[in-house]
Amino acid sequence: RAVWKFIAEQFNSFPNNERFSYTMLHCVITTIQRPTDSVRKLARAISGGTAKLTIAGDTKGPDQYDMSDVKDFAADQLTFLSIDDQLNSGFEVAKLLPTKHYCRKNIGYLHAIRNGATCIYETDDDNAPLESWQPRSEHIESAVTLQAEEDASPSWVNVYRHFSDEHIWPRGLPLDRIHSGIRSVAPLDSAAKSDGLWAPVQQGLADGAPDVDAIWRLVLDREFTFTNAKSAILPPGQWCPFNTQTTWWWPAAYPLLYVPSYCSFRMCDIWKSFVAQRCLWELRTGIVFHAPEVWQERNVHNLMRDFSDEVPGYQHNNRIAEILNDVSLQSGVENVAANVRECYLALIEEEIFPAKEQPLVDAWLLDVANCA
């Protein structure tokens, strides 16, 4: 309780976004591979500027990360965090995170925040920027507002239907909603503001091998290209899973970056997205989706293993939305960290996560507060 009181005081002591008065884009990846062509393309896209690239390693994989062959990509733009670097980082959560796990990305986020990130762009080592890729703004000029066509609770939106007429759905969408329709409604009121629509979390789509579940790949798998449709936003109350493959985060949403450890690998980023969406509603905004900005050359996967790892999602994603719908949260940027904690407490109480997830959540929030 004393630790949590300190965390709350740290966040509440800074009004609005002033606690993150930074000036830099940081790209964050976790990998067990040496530099891939996709990572090199990202490095080329940010070369010659002030943007940084942070690579979080693991116990398996390289002990260094050589990008010297990328023209104009300066040595000081790259940080490779080995396991030893992570353990010596001073971050409390680094002592608790399991190894051989995607959750190592949390250390990359914290490194970026501590080193002045005004925006964190997270991606994976098999996602290459398209020619249209460019740093995004926290405020967008306009967006189509999407809602589920059916009147059901929870209300699930298959955002992929906005970007394609073909039968495809995002990983994490409940299977009984993959045929559900969507409808466009009037933009949110905030879209009319002179500085545009505030969107502190934005997800880009991926062409090539988009983020779908193992069932789609086992039955329908092929190279896929979405349309270049207008960006879309989901208003409060509307759910759609999003991932960590090409996603943009701004300071008000930094506490929402946390990747949980004690759940299946194929659900850790999806369940993270559900907590993030619920907390965004208390900021009177929602997740924004953009037309494709990367091409995914997907790393080799065992699809039946993926399917097995997705079973907890097929079983529980709808229930998670119900739990988070019912959790009582507080509005305002100053309460984002507290809201993250309340969401995980609710999910632990309902046995979606084990109790051992909570110390990691608290350590994460303490670290984010200390980075301010």
Secondary structure, 3 states (H helix, E strand, C coil): CHHHHHHHHHHHCCCCCHHHCCCEEEEEEECCCCCCHHHHHHHHHHCCCCCEEEEECCCCCCCCCCCCCCCCCCHHHEEEECHHHHHCCCCHHHHCCCCCCHHHHHHHHHHHHHCCEEEEEEECCCEEECCCCCCCCCEECCCEEEEECCCCCCEECCCHHHHCCCCCCCCCCCHHHCCCCEEEECCCHHHHCCCCEECCEEEEEEEECCCCCHHHHHHHCCCECCCCCCCEECCCCEECCCCCCEEEECHHHHHHHCCCCCCCHHHHHHHHHHHHHHHHHCCCCCCEEEEEEEEECCCCCCHHHHHHHHHHHHHHHHHHHHHHHHCCCCCCHHHHHHHHHHHHHHHHHCCCCCCCHHHHHHHHHHHHHHHC
